[in-house]
Amino acid sequence: AHRQDSPSSLRADNMGKAGKGTGSFGKRHNKSHTLCVRCGKSSFHIQKKTCAACGYPSSRKRHYNWNPKGKRRNTTGTGRMSHLRSVHRRFRNQFREGTQAKSLKHGSTSA
């Protein structure tokens, strides 16, 4: 009924479903990745059960020397460092524990 050789009729028939462009985006409704419990990114592959960003559940964190910016983004110091923050201060005092600081209220030294 309609002509096959005109470009507009080809576009109307396919509706852009064949390629990977605009028409194909309507078909994308299945999620292959979900949130990772270790890095928090939406990179945990549901079927593989592996995170594409950090490598979870592997005990070694995923990082490569060919990506220096990626290493810089998630190295030590980019997070909270809730424990490591206090280690430097304790290191300067030789990790002393169980001692009491000398009181400076009653001047023991004559100035």
Secondary structure, DSSP 8 states (H G I E B T S, - for coil): ---SSSHHHHHHHHTT-SSSSGGGGGG----SEE--TTT-SS-EETTTTEETTT-TTSSS----TT-HHHHHHTSTTSS--TTHHHHHHHHHTTT--S------SS--S--
